């Protein structure tokens, strides 16, 4: 089970997350987010991440120029789009990408998987108007089509106490957490990150037995 810790704003949090076994860390380039980082901050975090794991850049309805400016300065491994971006937009930057899908009872994941067939995975998150991740609330995991589980990264309201149950029920390719392992917005908690990663990895290994 792969784990991504998102909303990283400090070098030390990135280093701790990866040392604890996280596979990727995410930084947010959406100015309206309380976890927004500048290019300079992202460069410093990238220096910590190099050789230890993947670094993901999160964007919300950016312009082409905005994405390219970040990529010119920060060698991101993966892009993550949380707005209303079209498949052609997401796939034009020469990087693998994740497409966030706001979940509701009527979400058509089969259609979205076909539409974003060029995406590395669909990141399923809670739906909140005007908010893009890090809300701390979950959605009904029964809405996830198990046939698509290998293309799903599960997010939305995950924390150390529920991630194992989420992994067992949904069987996603990976899990993603932000607010569920924080002391305050953008500041991660070491003990919470450790507990989350250990619970997710253990539940994932149990599925292989």
N, C-alpha and C positions, 0 to 999 in steps of 0.2 A: 504494500500500500504506500503510494507516494503522498508526500505531505508538502503543501505550500503554505508558508506564512506570509500573509499579505499586509500591506499598510506599514511597511518598514520605513522608519524615518531616521534611524541612527545606525552608525556602523557597528556599534557593540551589539545591538539587537540582531543584526544580520549574522554576525559572527557566532553569537550564542545559538541562534536557531539552527544554523548549519552544523555546529559542533554537536548539537543534541540529536541530529539525524534528519532534519528537514532536507528535502530534495531541492527546494526552490524558495526564493524570497521574492516578494513583489513590492514594487514602489509605485506610487500613485502620481501621475502627472496631470490630474484634473484639478484646476485651481480652486474649485469650490469645495474640495474635500478637506476635512480637518487633518488628513494624513498626507496632504500635498507635499511633494519635495521639489526643490529646484534642481536644475541640471548639475550644479556644483555639488549639492548633497548626494545626488544619484551617482556621480563620479566617485565620490568618497566611499559610498556603499559598495560600488562595483569593485573597488580595490580590495575590499574585504572579502567579497564573494569569489573572486577569481580563483579557479582551481578547486573550489569546494562545493559548488552547486550552481544552479541556474538562477539567472536574474530576469524577472518578468516586469515589463513596463505596462501599467494600466492607463488607458486613455478613454475619454468619453466624448464622442463626436468631435474629434480633433480635425484640423485641416491637414492636408498632405504635408504642408510645410512644417507644421508643428511636430509631426511624427519624425520627419526627416531631420529636423534640427536636433531632436533628442538622439536619434540614432547616430548622427555625425559625432556627437560628444560622448555617448555612453553605449558601449557594445552590448546591447541587450540580447539575451538568448531567445526571448519569446515576447510577443506582443499580446496584450489582452484588451479587447474592446468591449466597453460596457454600455454603449449608447445605441443608436439606431443605424449604425454603419452597415453598408451593404457588403455582400461577399467580395465583390470586385475591389472595393476600397480596402478591405482587410488584407487581401492577398497580394497587394502591389508592392510591398516593402522588402521583399526578399528575406523575410523572417517567418518562421512558423508562428501561428497565432491561435489564441483561444477566443471564442465568442461567448459572452455572457448572455444567458437567457433568463429574463425575469419570470419566475414561476407563478402560475395560477392554475386553478382546476381545469381551465380550458386551454392550457398551453399544449400546442401540438409539436411534441418533440421529434416525431418522425419527419414532419415537414421541415422543421428547423435543421435537423441533421442532414436532410437532402439539400436544403438551400445552402448551408454552410459546409458542404462536403469537403472543401479545401481546408477547413479548420482542423487543427490537431485534436481539439476536443471542444465540447460545449460545457461551459461553466454555469451550473444551475444555481441561481441565487434568489433570495427573497425579493418580492416585488414591492417597492415603495416609491411612489411618485416623487420624482425630484431627488432621490437618493440612489447612489450607485455603489452598493457593497458597504460592509462595515456597519450594518444596521443593528446587528445583534439578535435579529429575529429569524426564526426558521420557517419553513413551509412544510406542507404535508408530503412526506417522502413517498407516499403511495402514488403521487402524481408522476413519479419517474418510471418510464417504460424500461423494464429490466432488460429488454432486448437490446437497448442502446447503452447499457451500463459501461461497456468497455470504452465508450466515447464520452463518458461523463466525468466531470470534476464536480464534486458536491461541495457547495458552500451554503452560506445563509444560516446564521445562528448556531453554528457548531461551537462546542467548547469541550473541555476535558471530560465532563460528565455525560455527554451524549454522543460523542464521536464514535465510540465502539458500536453502539446500537445502530447508528447511521451506516457505518461500514457493513455491518452484518445484513441490514435490510436492503440497502441499495446496491451494494457491491460495486462501487464506482472505481474508476481507474485511479482516482486521487481525491484527496480532500483539501479544502482551502479554508483557512481561518484568519481572521483579523481581530475584531473586537473581543472575541472569546478568549484571547490570551493576553489582554492588555490590563495595565494598571490605570492608565488614562489614555485618551485617544492618541494613537501614534507611538505610545511608549509601551513596549512589551514587558511581560512579567516572566522571569526566568522559570519559576516553578510551574506556571501555567503552561508555558511552551513545552517543558519537559513532560508534564502529565499528558498533554494533548498528543504529542508525537508518540509517546510510548503506548498510549491506548489505541491510537489509530494503527500503528504498526503491528501490535499484538493481535488486534481484531482481524487485520488483513492476513496475517500468517495463519490464523485459525481457519480461514476460508480455504486454504490450500491443503489442509489435512484431509 
